Amino acid sequence: MSTQVRYALMIACPWDILTINGVAMPTPATGPQRFIPVFDTQEQAVEWGSDGDTIVPITTTPNKAP
C-alpha cells in the first residue's frame, strides 16, 4: 500500500465554517469540538491559511476497500 503526503494547516477550525447546501455543520455533541483541515497540496494549504499559520506535511495511507 502506498503512502501519500498531505498538508495539515495547524489551526483549530469551528465546525460551523463548513456548510452543506448553505447550512452550517453543527458541532458534534460528544466532540471533536474543532477540526484541523488537511489539503492535498502545500499550495492549497497556503492559500487557505493566514499569516503565522503553521503548515505541516503528514503521511497518510489510503484505506483498504472492505
NORFEN-V238428 format. One record per pair of residues at least 12 apart in sequence whose C-alpha atoms are under 8 Angstrom apart, sorted by the first residue. I is the first residue (numbers start at 1). GAP is how many residues later the second one is. If there is no record, write none. Layout:
I_GAP, I_GAP
//
This chain:
1_60, 1_61, 2_59, 2_60, 3_56, 3_57, 3_58, 3_59, 4_55, 4_56, 4_57, 4_58, 5_35, 5_52, 5_53, 5_54, 5_55, 6_32, 6_33, 6_34, 6_35, 6_36, 6_51, 6_52, 6_53, 6_54, 7_31, 7_32, 7_33, 7_34, 7_35, 7_38, 7_48, 7_49, 7_50, 7_51, 8_28, 8_29, 8_30, 8_31, 8_37, 8_47, 8_48, 8_49, 8_50, 9_27, 9_28, 9_29, 9_30, 9_36, 9_40, 9_44, 9_45, 9_46, 9_47, 10_26, 10_27, 10_43, 10_44, 10_45, 10_46, 11_24, 11_25, 11_26, 11_42, 11_43, 12_22, 12_23, 12_24, 13_21, 13_22, 13_23, 13_24, 14_13, 14_19, 14_20, 14_21, 15_12, 15_18, 15_19, 15_20, 42_13
//
